[in-house]
Amino acid sequence: MEKKPCKHSLTVKNSHVLPPDTNSHGTLFGGKLMAHIDDVAAIAAVRHCRKPVVTASTDSVDFLQPVFEGDTICLEAFVTWTHNTSMEVFIKAITENLLTGERKVCTTAFLSMVAVDENNQPTPVPPVKPESEEEKWLHEGAQKRHDHRKARRKESKELAEMFGTDLPWSQ
């Protein structure tokens, strides 16, 4: 498959933060921000591979700045790296106070998306061709992040097996 530039998957989403999106502190629910992140990551991944995708993992999401009611949230996402059937997507979220114009990065995240075929089985994706310095920097660190995700997934499977499906109080 032919390599595709990162910019071909670029996805940008803006949303106005309204009262139903906020908690009792008047800031955006963390889960709402995570839903925005998953949404733009999926769009970027489909743009890259032109196939349906599923979310395989989310790396840590650190809430660096609050997003207040009345602000906007702008998310930018693009595919940074691929591995057979999976894609790493980088997401940056920026909050903007519409009245003052002040903008702050409120979070960054990496998601792993897997392309699937008509039987929901993993299917190959094209490689990425990083062009800018930032894209190259993200691409160079991707294998290390992939290895970390793989180890974390193994630990998660071990935990799931150890704790099983029984309720903790039924033993």
N, C-alpha and C positions, 0 to 999 in steps of 0.2 A: 504494500500500500504506500501511496505517496505521502510524504510528510506534509502536515498542515501548520501554518503559522498560528501562534497563540492568539493573535488578534482576530482570527476568523471565528473564534468561539466567544469573543467578548460580548458580555451581556450586562446591561445597565438597567436597574430598576429603581424608581423613585416612589416613595409613598409618604403621604401626609400622616403624621401621628395624631390620631383623634382620641377622644376620651375612652371609647371602648377598648382601645389598644393599650391602655395604661393601667398601672397598679395603684395602690393607695398613696404612693409617693408622687404620683403624677408623671412617672417615667414609663417608657415602653416595657411591656412584659418581656422577660428574657426569652420565653418560649415563642413569642410572636417574632422576635428578631431571628431566632433559629429557624422558624418557618420561612421567613424571607430568604435566609441563607440557603436553605435546602432548595427552594424554588429557583433562585438564580443559578445555583450550581447545576441543577438538572437541565436547565435551558442551555447553559454553556456546553455541557457534556453532549447533549443531543446535537447542538450545532457542530460540534467537532466530529462526531461519528455518524450523524444522520441515522441513528437507530434509537429505539427505546432504551432508557436507562433506569437503574435502580440505585438507591443510595446504599453503599456498603459500609461506610464509616464516616464519622465526624471526628476530626482531631479536636483538641481542646478549644473551647470558645471562651476567651477572656473578655469580660465587659470592661473596657478601658475608660469609657466616658458614658454618662447617662444620656438618654435620648428623651427629651421632655415633650409633653403634650404640646402640640402646635408646631413642633419642629418637623423637618422632613428627615427621612432616612434614605440615603442613596447607597445602593449596593452595586459593586462592580465585580464581575467574576470572569475567569477564563481558565482554560485547560493549560496546565503547566508541564504535564508529563503523562506518558502512557506506559502501560505494562500489559501486553497481550490483550486482555479484555477490559482492563480497568483504566480509569483516568483520574489523575489528581487535579482538583479544581481549587484555585486560590480565590478567596473572596475577601474584599475589603469593604467595610461599611463606614459611611461618613454621615454624621449628623450635622444638620444645618439649622441654625436659628434664622428663620425667614425674615424677622424684623431687623436683626443686626447684620446678617450675612456671615456671622461667625461659623466656621466649619471645623469639625474635629473628627479624627478617626475614632470610632467607638468600638470597633472590633476588627480582627482579622481571623480568618479560619481556613482550614484545608478540609475538603471533603473528598472521599473516594467514591466514584460512581462506576458502575459496571454496565456495559452494553449487553443487551439481551436480544435474542432472536424471537421468532413467533411462538416458540415453545418455552419462553422464559429461561433459556439456557444462555450462559455467557457466550459472547461472540467477539471476534477480533475487532480492534479499533486501529485507526491509523496513528502513526507516531506524530510527535509534536516537533515543530521547528521553531525554537525560540530565536527571537531577533534582537530585541532591546536588551540593554544591560540588566534590567530588572528581571526580564523573562529568563535570561541565561542564568542569573543568580538563583532564581527559584528552581529552575530545571536541574541545576547542578546539585542542589540539596535534596532533590526528590527521592533518589534511591534510598538515602538514609532514612527519610520519613517513611517510605514504603516498608523498609525493614522493621522499623519501630512499630508500625501498624500491624504488621504480620505477627510480631512477638506479642503485642497487646491482644490481638484476636485469639491467639493460642491460650493466653492466660484467661481471657473471658470464657472460652469454651471449657477450660478446666474448672473455673468457678461454677459455671452452669451445670456441669456434670456433678460436681461435688455437692451442690445445694439441691439439685434436682427440682422436681415439681411439687414436692410435699410442702405443705404449709409449715412454717417454723414451729407452730404451737401444737402440731398434730403428732409429734414424736414422743 
